[in-house]
Amino acid sequence: MSAEYATSRFRFRDGGLILAKVREPLDIVWSRPLPECSKPSTATVS
């Protein structure tokens, strides 16, 4: 099972992913490297 979050529902802090209404940050595993200075438009949590 997985859930997809739009940009307004997540942010990055101290190397972790903060989801709306979740107190603790989640560890991140990137599906692929992102170019410098880019920002993801969605986050999928599985």
PDB file with one MODEL, atoms N, CA, C and O in Angstrom:
MODEL        1
ATOM      1  N   MET A   1       0.840  -1.160   0.000  1.00  0.00           N
ATOM      2  CA  MET A   1       0.000   0.000   0.000  1.00  0.00           C
ATOM      3  C   MET A   1       0.896   1.237   0.000  1.00  0.00           C
ATOM      4  O   MET A   1       1.954   1.234   0.630  1.00  0.00           O
ATOM      5  N   SER A   2       0.482   2.295  -0.701  1.00  0.00           N
ATOM      6  CA  SER A   2       1.249   3.529  -0.742  1.00  0.00           C
ATOM      7  C   SER A   2       0.302   4.723  -0.788  1.00  0.00           C
ATOM      8  O   SER A   2      -0.882   4.584  -1.095  1.00  0.00           O
ATOM      9  N   ALA A   3       0.839   5.887  -0.480  1.00  0.00           N
ATOM     10  CA  ALA A   3       0.072   7.133  -0.521  1.00  0.00           C
ATOM     11  C   ALA A   3       0.950   8.193  -1.174  1.00  0.00           C
ATOM     12  O   ALA A   3       2.160   8.237  -0.953  1.00  0.00           O
ATOM     13  N   GLU A   4       0.328   9.041  -1.975  1.00  0.00           N
ATOM     14  CA  GLU A   4       1.047  10.113  -2.657  1.00  0.00           C
ATOM     15  C   GLU A   4       0.630  11.454  -2.067  1.00  0.00           C
ATOM     16  O   GLU A   4      -0.556  11.712  -1.861  1.00  0.00           O
ATOM     17  N   TYR A   5       1.622  12.306  -1.797  1.00  0.00           N
ATOM     18  CA  TYR A   5       1.388  13.604  -1.182  1.00  0.00           C
ATOM     19  C   TYR A   5       1.820  14.714  -2.126  1.00  0.00           C
ATOM     20  O   TYR A   5       2.905  14.649  -2.706  1.00  0.00           O
ATOM     21  N   ALA A   6       0.979  15.734  -2.287  1.00  0.00           N
ATOM     22  CA  ALA A   6       1.305  16.905  -3.094  1.00  0.00           C
ATOM     23  C   ALA A   6       2.252  17.818  -2.317  1.00  0.00           C
ATOM     24  O   ALA A   6       2.405  17.674  -1.105  1.00  0.00           O
ATOM     25  N   THR A   7       2.871  18.738  -3.005  1.00  0.00           N
ATOM     26  CA  THR A   7       3.861  19.640  -2.413  1.00  0.00           C
ATOM     27  C   THR A   7       3.354  20.349  -1.163  1.00  0.00           C
ATOM     28  O   THR A   7       4.121  20.558  -0.223  1.00  0.00           O
ATOM     29  N   SER A   8       2.094  20.717  -1.135  1.00  0.00           N
ATOM     30  CA  SER A   8       1.561  21.444   0.020  1.00  0.00           C
ATOM     31  C   SER A   8       1.397  20.561   1.256  1.00  0.00           C
ATOM     32  O   SER A   8       1.106  21.079   2.334  1.00  0.00           O
ATOM     33  N   ARG A   9       1.574  19.252   1.136  1.00  0.00           N
ATOM     34  CA  ARG A   9       1.368  18.323   2.249  1.00  0.00           C
ATOM     35  C   ARG A   9       2.642  17.722   2.819  1.00  0.00           C
ATOM     36  O   ARG A   9       2.576  16.867   3.703  1.00  0.00           O
ATOM     37  N   PHE A  10       3.812  18.157   2.328  1.00  0.00           N
ATOM     38  CA  PHE A  10       5.065  17.654   2.888  1.00  0.00           C
ATOM     39  C   PHE A  10       6.143  18.723   2.813  1.00  0.00           C
ATOM     40  O   PHE A  10       6.042  19.678   2.044  1.00  0.00           O
ATOM     41  N   ARG A  11       7.191  18.540   3.636  1.00  0.00           N
ATOM     42  CA  ARG A  11       8.372  19.389   3.580  1.00  0.00           C
ATOM     43  C   ARG A  11       9.553  18.582   4.105  1.00  0.00           C
ATOM     44  O   ARG A  11       9.379  17.547   4.749  1.00  0.00           O
ATOM     45  N   PHE A  12      10.756  19.071   3.820  1.00  0.00           N
ATOM     46  CA  PHE A  12      11.979  18.421   4.270  1.00  0.00           C
ATOM     47  C   PHE A  12      12.559  19.197   5.434  1.00  0.00           C
ATOM     48  O   PHE A  12      12.579  20.428   5.431  1.00  0.00           O
ATOM     49  N   ARG A  13      13.034  18.461   6.436  1.00  0.00           N
ATOM     50  CA  ARG A  13      13.699  19.094   7.572  1.00  0.00           C
ATOM     51  C   ARG A  13      14.757  18.135   8.106  1.00  0.00           C
ATOM     52  O   ARG A  13      14.468  16.976   8.405  1.00  0.00           O
ATOM     53  N   ASP A  14      15.974  18.628   8.222  1.00  0.00           N
ATOM     54  CA  ASP A  14      17.090  17.854   8.791  1.00  0.00           C
ATOM     55  C   ASP A  14      17.239  16.480   8.152  1.00  0.00           C
ATOM     56  O   ASP A  14      17.499  15.500   8.850  1.00  0.00           O
ATOM     57  N   GLY A  15      17.080  16.398   6.844  1.00  0.00           N
ATOM     58  CA  GLY A  15      17.249  15.142   6.129  1.00  0.00           C
ATOM     59  C   GLY A  15      16.078  14.188   6.221  1.00  0.00           C
ATOM     60  O   GLY A  15      16.174  13.050   5.760  1.00  0.00           O
ATOM     61  N   GLY A  16      14.976  14.624   6.806  1.00  0.00           N
ATOM     62  CA  GLY A  16      13.780  13.780   6.921  1.00  0.00           C
ATOM     63  C   GLY A  16      12.596  14.395   6.207  1.00  0.00           C
ATOM     64  O   GLY A  16      12.620  15.573   5.850  1.00  0.00           O
ATOM     65  N   LEU A  17      11.588  13.623   6.004  1.00  0.00           N
ATOM     66  CA  LEU A  17      10.364  14.051   5.329  1.00  0.00           C
ATOM     67  C   LEU A  17       9.288  14.258   6.383  1.00  0.00           C
ATOM     68  O   LEU A  17       8.982  13.347   7.151  1.00  0.00           O
ATOM     69  N   ILE A  18       8.716  15.453   6.420  1.00  0.00           N
ATOM     70  CA  ILE A  18       7.643  15.780   7.356  1.00  0.00           C
ATOM     71  C   ILE A  18       6.339  15.811   6.570  1.00  0.00           C
ATOM     72  O   ILE A  18       6.188  16.598   5.636  1.00  0.00           O
ATOM     73  N   LEU A  19       5.399  14.952   6.952  1.00  0.00           N
ATOM     74  CA  LEU A  19       4.094  14.915   6.300  1.00  0.00           C
ATOM     75  C   LEU A  19       3.090  15.705   7.118  1.00  0.00           C
ATOM     76  O   LEU A  19       3.244  15.850   8.331  1.00  0.00           O
ATOM     77  N   ALA A  20       2.080  16.206   6.465  1.00  0.00           N
ATOM     78  CA  ALA A  20       1.024  16.930   7.164  1.00  0.00           C
ATOM     79  C   ALA A  20       0.409  16.022   8.223  1.00  0.00           C
ATOM     80  O   ALA A  20       0.107  14.859   7.955  1.00  0.00           O
ATOM     81  N   LYS A  21       0.227  16.555   9.413  1.00  0.00           N
ATOM     82  CA  LYS A  21      -0.399  15.873  10.542  1.00  0.00           C
ATOM     83  C   LYS A  21       0.411  14.705  11.111  1.00  0.00           C
ATOM     84  O   LYS A  21      -0.130  13.883  11.850  1.00  0.00           O
ATOM     85  N   VAL A  22       1.694  14.626  10.777  1.00  0.00           N
ATOM     86  CA  VAL A  22       2.576  13.591  11.332  1.00  0.00           C
ATOM     87  C   VAL A  22       3.673  14.310  12.102  1.00  0.00           C
ATOM     88  O   VAL A  22       4.328  15.199  11.558  1.00  0.00           O
ATOM     89  N   ARG A  23       3.880  13.939  13.355  1.00  0.00           N
ATOM     90  CA  ARG A  23       4.837  14.654  14.210  1.00  0.00           C
ATOM     91  C   ARG A  23       6.290  14.311  13.934  1.00  0.00           C
ATOM     92  O   ARG A  23       7.137  15.204  13.907  1.00  0.00           O
ATOM     93  N   GLU A  24       6.593  13.054  13.731  1.00  0.00           N
ATOM     94  CA  GLU A  24       7.977  12.615  13.566  1.00  0.00           C
ATOM     95  C   GLU A  24       8.360  12.568  12.085  1.00  0.00           C
ATOM     96  O   GLU A  24       7.557  12.157  11.249  1.00  0.00           O
ATOM     97  N   PRO A  25       9.593  12.991  11.760  1.00  0.00           N
ATOM     98  CA  PRO A  25      10.037  12.911  10.366  1.00  0.00           C
ATOM     99  C   PRO A  25      10.261  11.464   9.935  1.00  0.00           C
ATOM    100  O   PRO A  25      10.626  10.613  10.745  1.00  0.00           O
ATOM    101  N   LEU A  26      10.040  11.201   8.659  1.00  0.00           N
ATOM    102  CA  LEU A  26      10.275   9.884   8.074  1.00  0.00           C
ATOM    103  C   LEU A  26      11.628   9.880   7.377  1.00  0.00           C
ATOM    104  O   LEU A  26      12.047  10.897   6.824  1.00  0.00           O
ATOM    105  N   ASP A  27      12.309   8.743   7.402  1.00  0.00           N
ATOM    106  CA  ASP A  27      13.553   8.602   6.654  1.00  0.00           C
ATOM    107  C   ASP A  27      13.227   8.609   5.165  1.00  0.00           C
ATOM    108  O   ASP A  27      12.158   8.156   4.754  1.00  0.00           O
ATOM    109  N   ILE A  28      14.153   9.124   4.360  1.00  0.00           N
ATOM    110  CA  ILE A  28      13.941   9.242   2.918  1.00  0.00           C
ATOM    111  C   ILE A  28      14.809   8.230   2.186  1.00  0.00           C
ATOM    112  O   ILE A  28      15.989   8.068   2.499  1.00  0.00           O
ATOM    113  N   VAL A  29      14.215   7.549   1.206  1.00  0.00           N
ATOM    114  CA  VAL A  29      14.949   6.718   0.258  1.00  0.00           C
ATOM    115  C   VAL A  29      14.560   7.240  -1.124  1.00  0.00           C
ATOM    116  O   VAL A  29      13.427   7.057  -1.570  1.00  0.00           O
ATOM    117  N   TRP A  30      15.518   7.895  -1.801  1.00  0.00           N
ATOM    118  CA  TRP A  30      15.236   8.489  -3.100  1.00  0.00           C
ATOM    119  C   TRP A  30      15.128   7.401  -4.161  1.00  0.00           C
ATOM    120  O   TRP A  30      15.915   6.455  -4.164  1.00  0.00           O
ATOM    121  N   SER A  31      14.162   7.530  -5.057  1.00  0.00           N
ATOM    122  CA  SER A  31      14.016   6.570  -6.149  1.00  0.00           C
ATOM    123  C   SER A  31      15.047   6.812  -7.239  1.00  0.00           C
ATOM    124  O   SER A  31      15.384   5.906  -8.001  1.00  0.00           O
ATOM    125  N   ARG A  32      15.547   8.044  -7.309  1.00  0.00           N
ATOM    126  CA  ARG A  32      16.609   8.395  -8.258  1.00  0.00           C
ATOM    127  C   ARG A  32      17.237   9.709  -7.788  1.00  0.00           C
ATOM    128  O   ARG A  32      16.610  10.457  -7.038  1.00  0.00           O
ATOM    129  N   PRO A  33      18.452   9.991  -8.216  1.00  0.00           N
ATOM    130  CA  PRO A  33      19.083  11.250  -7.827  1.00  0.00           C
ATOM    131  C   PRO A  33      18.355  12.438  -8.458  1.00  0.00           C
ATOM    132  O   PRO A  33      17.911  12.364  -9.604  1.00  0.00           O
ATOM    133  N   LEU A  34      18.237  13.517  -7.713  1.00  0.00           N
ATOM    134  CA  LEU A  34      17.613  14.724  -8.240  1.00  0.00           C
ATOM    135  C   LEU A  34      18.693  15.712  -8.667  1.00  0.00           C
ATOM    136  O   LEU A  34      19.746  15.789  -8.034  1.00  0.00           O
ATOM    137  N   PRO A  35      18.443  16.468  -9.733  1.00  0.00           N
ATOM    138  CA  PRO A  35      19.402  17.501 -10.133  1.00  0.00           C
ATOM    139  C   PRO A  35      19.548  18.559  -9.037  1.00  0.00           C
ATOM    140  O   PRO A  35      18.637  18.757  -8.233  1.00  0.00           O
ATOM    141  N   GLU A  36      20.684  19.228  -9.010  1.00  0.00           N
ATOM    142  CA  GLU A  36      20.932  20.297  -8.039  1.00  0.00           C
ATOM    143  C   GLU A  36      19.829  21.343  -8.124  1.00  0.00           C
ATOM    144  O   GLU A  36      19.319  21.634  -9.206  1.00  0.00           O
ATOM    145  N   CYS A  37      19.471  21.897  -6.996  1.00  0.00           N
ATOM    146  CA  CYS A  37      18.493  22.998  -6.882  1.00  0.00           C
ATOM    147  C   CYS A  37      17.081  22.619  -7.349  1.00  0.00           C
ATOM    148  O   CYS A  37      16.275  23.509  -7.619  1.00  0.00           O
ATOM    149  N   SER A  38      16.768  21.354  -7.447  1.00  0.00           N
ATOM    150  CA  SER A  38      15.414  20.962  -7.838  1.00  0.00           C
ATOM    151  C   SER A  38      14.621  20.575  -6.592  1.00  0.00           C
ATOM    152  O   SER A  38      15.189  20.211  -5.562  1.00  0.00           O
ATOM    153  N   LYS A  39      13.296  20.662  -6.709  1.00  0.00           N
ATOM    154  CA  LYS A  39      12.398  20.280  -5.617  1.00  0.00           C
ATOM    155  C   LYS A  39      11.386  19.278  -6.140  1.00  0.00           C
ATOM    156  O   LYS A  39      10.819  19.482  -7.213  1.00  0.00           O
ATOM    157  N   PRO A  40      11.148  18.200  -5.407  1.00  0.00           N
ATOM    158  CA  PRO A  40      10.147  17.230  -5.854  1.00  0.00           C
ATOM    159  C   PRO A  40       8.749  17.824  -5.783  1.00  0.00           C
ATOM    160  O   PRO A  40       8.460  18.625  -4.894  1.00  0.00           O
ATOM    161  N   SER A  41       7.885  17.441  -6.708  1.00  0.00           N
ATOM    162  CA  SER A  41       6.507  17.950  -6.726  1.00  0.00           C
ATOM    163  C   SER A  41       5.554  17.029  -5.989  1.00  0.00           C
ATOM    164  O   SER A  41       4.462  17.453  -5.612  1.00  0.00           O
ATOM    165  N   THR A  42       5.938  15.778  -5.773  1.00  0.00           N
ATOM    166  CA  THR A  42       5.130  14.836  -5.011  1.00  0.00           C
ATOM    167  C   THR A  42       6.047  13.944  -4.176  1.00  0.00           C
ATOM    168  O   THR A  42       7.235  13.804  -4.467  1.00  0.00           O
ATOM    169  N   ALA A  43       5.477  13.351  -3.142  1.00  0.00           N
ATOM    170  CA  ALA A  43       6.188  12.369  -2.325  1.00  0.00           C
ATOM    171  C   ALA A  43       5.281  11.148  -2.201  1.00  0.00           C
ATOM    172  O   ALA A  43       4.109  11.279  -1.848  1.00  0.00           O
ATOM    173  N   THR A  44       5.811   9.978  -2.486  1.00  0.00           N
ATOM    174  CA  THR A  44       5.059   8.738  -2.348  1.00  0.00           C
ATOM    175  C   THR A  44       5.610   7.976  -1.165  1.00  0.00           C
ATOM    176  O   THR A  44       6.812   7.724  -1.092  1.00  0.00           O
ATOM    177  N   VAL A  45       4.745   7.608  -0.241  1.00  0.00           N
ATOM    178  CA  VAL A  45       5.129   6.868   0.960  1.00  0.00           C
ATOM    179  C   VAL A  45       4.574   5.460   0.816  1.00  0.00           C
ATOM    180  O   VAL A  45       3.382   5.264   0.580  1.00  0.00           O
ATOM    181  N   SER A  46       5.462   4.486   0.964  1.00  0.00           N
ATOM    182  CA  SER A  46       5.005   3.082   0.867  1.00  0.00           C
ATOM    183  C   SER A  46       5.560   2.270   1.997  1.00  0.00           C
ATOM    184  O   SER A  46       5.289   1.072   2.087  1.00  0.00           O
TER     185      SER A  46
ENDMDL
END
